[in-house]
Amino acid sequence: MNLAPEKKIYFASDFHLGIPNHAASLVREKLICKWLDEIKHDAAHIFLVGDMFDSWLEFKNVVPKGFVRFLGKLAELRDSGITIEAFTGNHDLWMRGYFQEELDIPVHHEAIRRTINGKEFLIAHGDGLGPGDKGYKFLKSILRNPICQWLYRRVHPDTGLGIASYFSRLGPKHEGEIEEEFKGADKEFLVQYCHEVLAKEHIDYFIFGHRHLALEYPLPQNSLYINLGDWITFNSYAVFDGNNLKLHYFEK
Protein backbone atom coordinates (compact mmCIF):
# COMPACT_ATOMS: atom_id res chain seq x y z
CA MET A 1 0.00 0.00 0.00
CA ASN A 2 1.29 3.44 -0.92
CA LEU A 3 -0.33 6.61 0.38
CA ALA A 4 -1.24 9.38 -2.01
CA PRO A 5 0.20 12.80 -1.13
CA GLU A 6 -1.63 14.55 1.71
CA LYS A 7 -3.51 11.38 2.62
CA LYS A 8 -3.28 9.66 6.00
CA ILE A 9 -4.10 6.39 7.74
CA TYR A 10 -5.99 6.46 11.06
CA PHE A 11 -6.07 3.88 13.84
CA ALA A 12 -8.46 3.83 16.81
CA SER A 13 -9.77 1.24 19.25
CA ASP A 14 -11.73 0.62 22.44
CA PHE A 15 -14.79 2.80 21.95
CA HIS A 16 -16.77 0.42 24.21
CA LEU A 17 -20.06 1.80 22.98
CA GLY A 18 -22.88 0.80 25.29
CA ILE A 19 -21.37 1.61 28.67
CA PRO A 20 -21.84 2.79 31.33
CA ASN A 21 -25.40 3.61 30.24
CA HIS A 22 -27.28 4.69 27.13
CA ALA A 23 -27.01 8.43 27.77
CA ALA A 24 -23.25 8.43 28.41
CA SER A 25 -22.61 6.04 25.52
CA LEU A 26 -24.60 8.30 23.19
CA VAL A 27 -22.43 11.28 24.10
CA ARG A 28 -19.31 9.24 23.29
CA GLU A 29 -20.87 7.91 20.07
CA LYS A 30 -21.59 11.45 18.86
CA LEU A 31 -18.02 12.48 19.70
CA ILE A 32 -16.63 9.55 17.70
CA CYS A 33 -18.84 10.49 14.75
CA LYS A 34 -17.58 14.08 15.01
CA TRP A 35 -14.02 12.78 14.90
CA LEU A 36 -14.79 10.66 11.85
CA ASP A 37 -16.31 13.72 10.17
CA GLU A 38 -13.17 15.74 10.83
CA ILE A 39 -10.74 13.16 9.45
CA LYS A 40 -12.67 12.16 6.35
CA HIS A 41 -11.13 14.89 4.19
CA ASP A 42 -7.65 13.31 4.33
CA ALA A 43 -8.32 9.72 5.44
CA ALA A 44 -7.31 7.11 2.89
CA HIS A 45 -7.73 4.21 5.30
CA ILE A 46 -9.18 3.72 8.78
CA PHE A 47 -8.39 0.77 11.05
CA LEU A 48 -10.82 0.16 13.93
CA VAL A 49 -8.75 -2.07 16.18
CA GLY A 50 -11.30 -3.89 18.33
CA ASP A 51 -13.76 -3.37 21.18
CA MET A 52 -15.85 -0.92 19.22
CA PHE A 53 -18.76 -2.16 21.34
CA ASP A 54 -18.71 -3.22 24.95
CA SER A 55 -20.70 -6.30 23.99
CA TRP A 56 -21.67 -7.49 20.53
CA LEU A 57 -23.25 -10.78 19.54
CA GLU A 58 -24.53 -11.53 16.06
CA PHE A 59 -27.31 -14.06 15.73
CA LYS A 60 -28.45 -15.29 12.32
CA ASN A 61 -31.06 -12.59 11.90
CA VAL A 62 -30.39 -10.35 14.91
CA VAL A 63 -27.70 -7.84 15.90
CA PRO A 64 -27.67 -5.59 18.98
CA LYS A 65 -29.89 -2.54 18.68
CA GLY A 66 -28.49 0.98 18.89
CA PHE A 67 -25.29 2.61 17.63
CA VAL A 68 -27.11 3.84 14.52
CA ARG A 69 -25.13 7.09 14.30
CA PHE A 70 -21.83 5.26 14.41
CA LEU A 71 -22.87 2.56 11.94
CA GLY A 72 -24.41 5.16 9.63
CA LYS A 73 -21.22 7.22 9.69
CA LEU A 74 -19.15 4.16 8.77
CA ALA A 75 -21.52 3.48 5.86
CA GLU A 76 -21.18 7.09 4.71
CA LEU A 77 -17.39 6.95 4.79
CA ARG A 78 -17.27 3.64 2.93
CA ASP A 79 -19.67 4.95 0.28
CA SER A 80 -17.38 7.95 -0.19
CA GLY A 81 -14.49 5.62 -1.04
CA ILE A 82 -12.57 5.51 2.26
CA THR A 83 -11.30 2.03 3.05
CA ILE A 84 -12.17 0.80 6.53
CA GLU A 85 -11.03 -2.40 8.23
CA ALA A 86 -12.20 -3.62 11.63
CA PHE A 87 -10.91 -6.06 14.23
CA THR A 88 -12.68 -8.07 16.87
CA GLY A 89 -11.65 -7.45 20.45
CA ASN A 90 -12.34 -9.40 23.60
CA HIS A 91 -15.69 -7.60 23.99
CA ASP A 92 -16.95 -8.08 20.43
CA LEU A 93 -15.55 -11.50 19.58
CA TRP A 94 -18.77 -12.70 17.99
CA MET A 95 -18.78 -10.52 14.92
CA ARG A 96 -19.76 -12.63 11.94
CA GLY A 97 -20.85 -11.22 8.58
CA TYR A 98 -22.86 -8.10 9.42
CA PHE A 99 -20.07 -5.57 8.88
CA GLN A 100 -18.96 -7.23 5.67
CA GLU A 101 -22.46 -7.56 4.21
CA GLU A 102 -24.00 -4.26 5.31
CA LEU A 103 -21.01 -1.92 5.41
CA ASP A 104 -18.43 -3.56 3.11
CA ILE A 105 -15.98 -3.53 6.01
CA PRO A 106 -13.82 -6.65 6.44
CA VAL A 107 -13.39 -7.88 10.02
CA HIS A 108 -10.11 -9.44 11.18
CA HIS A 109 -10.04 -11.96 14.01
CA GLU A 110 -6.25 -12.25 14.16
CA ALA A 111 -3.23 -9.99 13.85
CA ILE A 112 -2.47 -8.73 10.35
CA ARG A 113 0.68 -7.42 8.70
CA ARG A 114 0.73 -4.60 6.19
CA THR A 115 3.47 -2.81 4.27
CA ILE A 116 2.62 0.87 3.88
CA ASN A 117 5.02 3.29 2.19
CA GLY A 118 7.77 0.76 2.80
CA LYS A 119 7.07 0.51 6.54
CA GLU A 120 6.13 -2.82 8.12
CA PHE A 121 3.02 -2.73 10.34
CA LEU A 122 1.66 -5.41 12.68
CA ILE A 123 -1.88 -4.59 13.81
CA ALA A 124 -4.08 -6.45 16.30
CA HIS A 125 -6.42 -5.77 19.18
CA GLY A 126 -3.87 -7.39 21.46
CA ASP A 127 -5.91 -9.68 23.70
CA GLY A 128 -4.26 -13.03 24.25
CA LEU A 129 -0.94 -12.10 22.66
CA GLY A 130 2.36 -12.69 24.39
CA PRO A 131 3.17 -14.97 27.32
CA GLY A 132 0.98 -15.59 30.36
CA ASP A 133 -2.72 -14.74 30.74
CA LYS A 134 -3.50 -18.44 30.37
CA GLY A 135 -6.93 -18.15 31.96
CA TYR A 136 -8.13 -15.66 29.37
CA LYS A 137 -6.55 -17.61 26.51
CA PHE A 138 -8.46 -20.71 27.61
CA LEU A 139 -11.70 -18.74 27.87
CA LYS A 140 -11.09 -17.19 24.46
CA SER A 141 -10.63 -20.62 22.89
CA ILE A 142 -14.05 -21.62 24.26
CA LEU A 143 -15.76 -18.42 23.15
CA ARG A 144 -14.33 -18.74 19.64
CA ASN A 145 -15.26 -22.39 19.30
CA PRO A 146 -17.88 -22.72 16.51
CA ILE A 147 -19.80 -25.40 18.42
CA CYS A 148 -19.99 -23.22 21.55
CA GLN A 149 -21.15 -20.28 19.47
CA TRP A 150 -23.80 -22.40 17.74
CA LEU A 151 -25.10 -23.62 21.08
CA TYR A 152 -25.21 -20.12 22.53
CA ARG A 153 -27.20 -18.87 19.58
CA ARG A 154 -29.98 -21.31 20.53
CA VAL A 155 -30.58 -18.95 23.47
CA HIS A 156 -33.08 -16.14 22.87
CA PRO A 157 -31.19 -12.98 21.76
CA ASP A 158 -32.57 -10.91 24.65
CA THR A 159 -31.19 -13.44 27.11
CA GLY A 160 -27.93 -14.03 25.25
CA LEU A 161 -27.18 -10.33 24.83
CA GLY A 162 -28.20 -9.64 28.42
CA ILE A 163 -25.78 -12.23 29.79
CA ALA A 164 -22.96 -10.97 27.57
CA SER A 165 -23.61 -7.37 28.58
CA TYR A 166 -23.58 -8.27 32.28
CA PHE A 167 -20.21 -10.01 32.14
CA SER A 168 -18.65 -7.37 29.87
CA ARG A 169 -19.30 -4.70 32.51
CA LEU A 170 -17.41 -6.51 35.26
CA GLY A 171 -14.07 -4.94 34.33
CA PRO A 172 -13.81 -1.52 36.00
CA LYS A 173 -11.37 -0.15 33.45
CA HIS A 174 -14.06 -0.38 30.79
CA GLU A 175 -16.17 2.18 32.60
CA GLY A 176 -13.36 4.60 33.43
CA GLU A 177 -13.38 3.73 37.13
CA ILE A 178 -9.64 3.15 37.08
CA GLU A 179 -6.92 4.41 34.77
CA GLU A 180 -4.52 1.75 33.56
CA GLU A 181 -0.81 2.19 34.24
CA PHE A 182 2.18 0.86 32.35
CA LYS A 183 3.52 -2.04 34.43
CA GLY A 184 7.03 -2.11 33.02
CA ALA A 185 8.38 -3.95 30.00
CA ASP A 186 8.94 -7.19 31.93
CA LYS A 187 5.27 -7.34 32.97
CA GLU A 188 3.57 -6.05 29.83
CA PHE A 189 2.53 -9.04 27.70
CA LEU A 190 2.30 -6.96 24.54
CA VAL A 191 5.80 -5.55 24.93
CA GLN A 192 7.09 -9.09 25.39
CA TYR A 193 5.15 -10.16 22.31
CA CYS A 194 6.82 -7.37 20.30
CA HIS A 195 10.24 -8.61 21.39
CA GLU A 196 9.31 -12.18 20.38
CA VAL A 197 8.33 -11.01 16.89
CA LEU A 198 11.38 -8.78 16.49
CA ALA A 199 13.63 -11.75 17.26
CA LYS A 200 12.30 -13.36 14.06
CA GLU A 201 11.53 -10.45 11.72
CA HIS A 202 11.61 -6.68 11.54
CA ILE A 203 8.44 -4.69 12.18
CA ASP A 204 8.51 -0.90 12.13
CA TYR A 205 5.23 -0.35 13.95
CA PHE A 206 3.25 -2.53 16.35
CA ILE A 207 -0.27 -1.17 16.83
CA PHE A 208 -2.52 -2.58 19.56
CA GLY A 209 -5.50 -1.61 21.66
CA HIS A 210 -6.89 -3.61 24.59
CA ARG A 211 -4.70 -2.18 27.38
CA HIS A 212 -6.50 1.19 27.57
CA LEU A 213 -3.14 2.92 27.55
CA ALA A 214 -2.30 5.83 25.27
CA LEU A 215 1.31 4.85 24.81
CA GLU A 216 4.27 5.24 22.45
CA TYR A 217 6.97 2.77 23.50
CA PRO A 218 10.30 2.54 21.60
CA LEU A 219 11.64 -0.93 20.84
CA PRO A 220 14.94 -2.29 19.49
CA GLN A 221 15.72 -2.03 15.76
CA ASN A 222 14.10 1.44 15.62
CA SER A 223 10.72 -0.21 16.04
CA LEU A 224 7.81 1.41 17.87
CA TYR A 225 4.90 -0.03 19.86
CA ILE A 226 1.82 2.16 20.02
CA ASN A 227 -1.14 1.38 22.22
CA LEU A 228 -4.16 3.29 21.00
CA GLY A 229 -5.66 4.06 24.40
CA ASP A 230 -9.45 4.33 24.45
CA TRP A 231 -12.38 6.72 24.07
CA ILE A 232 -13.42 6.47 27.69
CA THR A 233 -10.44 8.27 29.22
CA PHE A 234 -8.21 9.51 26.40
CA ASN A 235 -10.13 10.01 23.13
CA SER A 236 -6.88 8.89 21.54
CA TYR A 237 -5.95 7.61 18.10
CA ALA A 238 -2.88 7.22 15.90
CA VAL A 239 -2.09 8.77 12.54
CA PHE A 240 0.38 7.63 9.90
CA ASP A 241 1.18 10.44 7.46
CA GLY A 242 3.31 8.36 5.13
CA ASN A 243 6.51 8.93 7.09
CA ASN A 244 5.75 8.82 10.81
CA LEU A 245 3.20 7.30 13.16
CA LYS A 246 2.07 9.34 16.17
CA LEU A 247 -0.61 9.41 18.83
CA HIS A 248 -3.18 12.21 18.83
CA TYR A 249 -6.05 13.21 21.10
CA PHE A 250 -9.48 14.48 20.06
CA GLU A 251 -11.03 17.20 22.22
CA LYS A 252 -9.25 15.78 25.26
Helices and strands as residue ranges (DSSP letters): E 8-12, H 22-39, E 43-48, H 68-79, E 83-87, H 98-98, I 99-103, E 107-108, E 112-116, E 119-123, H 134-143, H 146-152, H 157-168, G 172-175, H 189-198, E 205-208, E 214-219, E 223-228, E 236-240, E 245-249
